Amino acid sequence: MLRTHTCGELILKDIDKTVTLAGWVNSRRDHGGLIFIDLRDRYGITQCTFDPQKNDSAWKIAETARGEYVAQITGKVSARPNEMINKNIKTGEIEVTAETMIILTKSKTPPFDLHKGDET
């Protein structure tokens, strides 16, 4: 099974569910040990968190992920802390605490920023 949910559908009612998402790595941020990956599919974006204290093997894989890699992430849905809620996206009140990550396809860095509007 490639995924149980899309990246744009998880909300607060999904708290404590174990889910599997698949999509492109939209961004990866390393915050002194914790790694945050925004996983994107055609339906939206979900923030996934990787904590080496909770799951070192998933964290090590997340450490190698780069933009536009295709990945499958399984984890438990949890509420974001109030100060980290992102009201700009439908999934902004939740995050997925990763238990496993599989890189399905690696990608070279695109020659242009895929997330900016067409400026030509």
Contacts in CASP RR format, 6 or more apart in sequence:
PFRMAT RR
TARGET T0000
AUTHOR 0000-0000-0000
METHOD contacts of the structure
MODEL  1
MLRTHTCGELILKDIDKTVTLAGWVNSRRDHGGLIFIDLRDRYGITQCTF
DPQKNDSAWKIAETARGEYVAQITGKVSARPNEMINKNIKTGEIEVTAET
MIILTKSKTPPFDLHKGDET
1 20 0 8 1.000
2 20 0 8 1.000
2 22 0 8 1.000
2 72 0 8 1.000
3 20 0 8 1.000
3 21 0 8 1.000
3 22 0 8 1.000
3 72 0 8 1.000
4 19 0 8 1.000
4 20 0 8 1.000
4 21 0 8 1.000
5 14 0 8 1.000
5 19 0 8 1.000
5 20 0 8 1.000
5 21 0 8 1.000
6 21 0 8 1.000
6 41 0 8 1.000
6 42 0 8 1.000
6 43 0 8 1.000
6 44 0 8 1.000
7 21 0 8 1.000
7 23 0 8 1.000
7 39 0 8 1.000
7 40 0 8 1.000
7 41 0 8 1.000
7 43 0 8 1.000
7 44 0 8 1.000
7 45 0 8 1.000
7 46 0 8 1.000
7 91 0 8 1.000
8 41 0 8 1.000
8 43 0 8 1.000
8 44 0 8 1.000
8 45 0 8 1.000
8 46 0 8 1.000
8 89 0 8 1.000
8 90 0 8 1.000
8 91 0 8 1.000
9 43 0 8 1.000
9 90 0 8 1.000
9 91 0 8 1.000
10 19 0 8 1.000
10 46 0 8 1.000
10 77 0 8 1.000
10 91 0 8 1.000
10 94 0 8 1.000
10 96 0 8 1.000
11 90 0 8 1.000
11 91 0 8 1.000
11 93 0 8 1.000
11 94 0 8 1.000
12 79 0 8 1.000
12 93 0 8 1.000
12 94 0 8 1.000
14 77 0 8 1.000
14 94 0 8 1.000
15 77 0 8 1.000
15 78 0 8 1.000
15 79 0 8 1.000
15 94 0 8 1.000
16 76 0 8 1.000
16 77 0 8 1.000
16 78 0 8 1.000
17 76 0 8 1.000
17 77 0 8 1.000
18 74 0 8 1.000
18 75 0 8 1.000
18 76 0 8 1.000
18 77 0 8 1.000
18 99 0 8 1.000
19 74 0 8 1.000
19 75 0 8 1.000
19 76 0 8 1.000
19 77 0 8 1.000
19 96 0 8 1.000
20 72 0 8 1.000
20 73 0 8 1.000
20 74 0 8 1.000
20 75 0 8 1.000
21 39 0 8 1.000
21 41 0 8 1.000
21 46 0 8 1.000
21 48 0 8 1.000
21 72 0 8 1.000
21 73 0 8 1.000
21 74 0 8 1.000
21 96 0 8 1.000
22 39 0 8 1.000
22 41 0 8 1.000
22 70 0 8 1.000
22 71 0 8 1.000
22 72 0 8 1.000
22 73 0 8 1.000
22 104 0 8 1.000
23 39 0 8 1.000
23 40 0 8 1.000
23 41 0 8 1.000
23 70 0 8 1.000
23 71 0 8 1.000
23 72 0 8 1.000
24 39 0 8 1.000
24 40 0 8 1.000
24 41 0 8 1.000
24 67 0 8 1.000
24 68 0 8 1.000
24 69 0 8 1.000
24 70 0 8 1.000
24 71 0 8 1.000
25 37 0 8 1.000
25 38 0 8 1.000
25 39 0 8 1.000
25 40 0 8 1.000
25 65 0 8 1.000
25 66 0 8 1.000
25 67 0 8 1.000
25 68 0 8 1.000
25 69 0 8 1.000
25 70 0 8 1.000
25 71 0 8 1.000
26 37 0 8 1.000
26 38 0 8 1.000
26 39 0 8 1.000
26 40 0 8 1.000
26 45 0 8 1.000
26 67 0 8 1.000
26 115 0 8 1.000
27 36 0 8 1.000
27 37 0 8 1.000
27 38 0 8 1.000
27 67 0 8 1.000
28 35 0 8 1.000
28 36 0 8 1.000
28 37 0 8 1.000
28 38 0 8 1.000
28 62 0 8 1.000
28 65 0 8 1.000
28 66 0 8 1.000
28 67 0 8 1.000
29 35 0 8 1.000
29 36 0 8 1.000
29 37 0 8 1.000
30 63 0 8 1.000
33 51 0 8 1.000
33 52 0 8 1.000
33 59 0 8 1.000
34 49 0 8 1.000
34 50 0 8 1.000
34 51 0 8 1.000
35 49 0 8 1.000
35 50 0 8 1.000
35 59 0 8 1.000
35 62 0 8 1.000
35 63 0 8 1.000
36 47 0 8 1.000
36 48 0 8 1.000
36 49 0 8 1.000
36 50 0 8 1.000
37 47 0 8 1.000
37 48 0 8 1.000
37 50 0 8 1.000
37 62 0 8 1.000
37 65 0 8 1.000
37 71 0 8 1.000
37 73 0 8 1.000
37 98 0 8 1.000
38 45 0 8 1.000
38 46 0 8 1.000
38 47 0 8 1.000
38 48 0 8 1.000
39 45 0 8 1.000
39 46 0 8 1.000
39 47 0 8 1.000
39 48 0 8 1.000
39 71 0 8 1.000
39 73 0 8 1.000
44 89 0 8 1.000
44 90 0 8 1.000
44 91 0 8 1.000
45 89 0 8 1.000
45 91 0 8 1.000
46 91 0 8 1.000
46 94 0 8 1.000
46 95 0 8 1.000
46 96 0 8 1.000
47 80 0 8 1.000
47 86 0 8 1.000
47 91 0 8 1.000
47 92 0 8 1.000
47 94 0 8 1.000
47 95 0 8 1.000
47 96 0 8 1.000
48 62 0 8 1.000
48 73 0 8 1.000
48 75 0 8 1.000
48 95 0 8 1.000
48 96 0 8 1.000
48 97 0 8 1.000
48 98 0 8 1.000
48 101 0 8 1.000
49 95 0 8 1.000
49 96 0 8 1.000
49 97 0 8 1.000
49 98 0 8 1.000
50 58 0 8 1.000
50 59 0 8 1.000
50 62 0 8 1.000
50 63 0 8 1.000
50 98 0 8 1.000
50 101 0 8 1.000
51 59 0 8 1.000
51 97 0 8 1.000
52 59 0 8 1.000
52 60 0 8 1.000
54 97 0 8 1.000
55 98 0 8 1.000
55 99 0 8 1.000
55 100 0 8 1.000
57 100 0 8 1.000
58 98 0 8 1.000
58 99 0 8 1.000
58 100 0 8 1.000
58 101 0 8 1.000
59 98 0 8 1.000
61 101 0 8 1.000
61 102 0 8 1.000
61 103 0 8 1.000
62 98 0 8 1.000
62 101 0 8 1.000
64 103 0 8 1.000
65 71 0 8 1.000
65 101 0 8 1.000
65 103 0 8 1.000
66 106 0 8 1.000
66 107 0 8 1.000
66 109 0 8 1.000
67 107 0 8 1.000
67 109 0 8 1.000
68 107 0 8 1.000
68 109 0 8 1.000
68 110 0 8 1.000
68 114 0 8 1.000
69 103 0 8 1.000
69 104 0 8 1.000
69 105 0 8 1.000
69 106 0 8 1.000
69 107 0 8 1.000
70 103 0 8 1.000
70 104 0 8 1.000
70 105 0 8 1.000
70 107 0 8 1.000
71 101 0 8 1.000
71 102 0 8 1.000
71 103 0 8 1.000
71 104 0 8 1.000
72 101 0 8 1.000
72 102 0 8 1.000
72 104 0 8 1.000
73 96 0 8 1.000
73 98 0 8 1.000
73 100 0 8 1.000
73 101 0 8 1.000
73 102 0 8 1.000
74 98 0 8 1.000
74 99 0 8 1.000
74 100 0 8 1.000
74 101 0 8 1.000
75 96 0 8 1.000
75 97 0 8 1.000
75 98 0 8 1.000
75 99 0 8 1.000
75 100 0 8 1.000
76 96 0 8 1.000
76 97 0 8 1.000
76 99 0 8 1.000
77 94 0 8 1.000
77 95 0 8 1.000
77 96 0 8 1.000
77 97 0 8 1.000
78 94 0 8 1.000
78 95 0 8 1.000
78 96 0 8 1.000
78 97 0 8 1.000
79 93 0 8 1.000
79 94 0 8 1.000
80 86 0 8 1.000
80 92 0 8 1.000
80 93 0 8 1.000
80 94 0 8 1.000
80 95 0 8 1.000
84 95 0 8 1.000
85 92 0 8 1.000
85 93 0 8 1.000
86 92 0 8 1.000
END
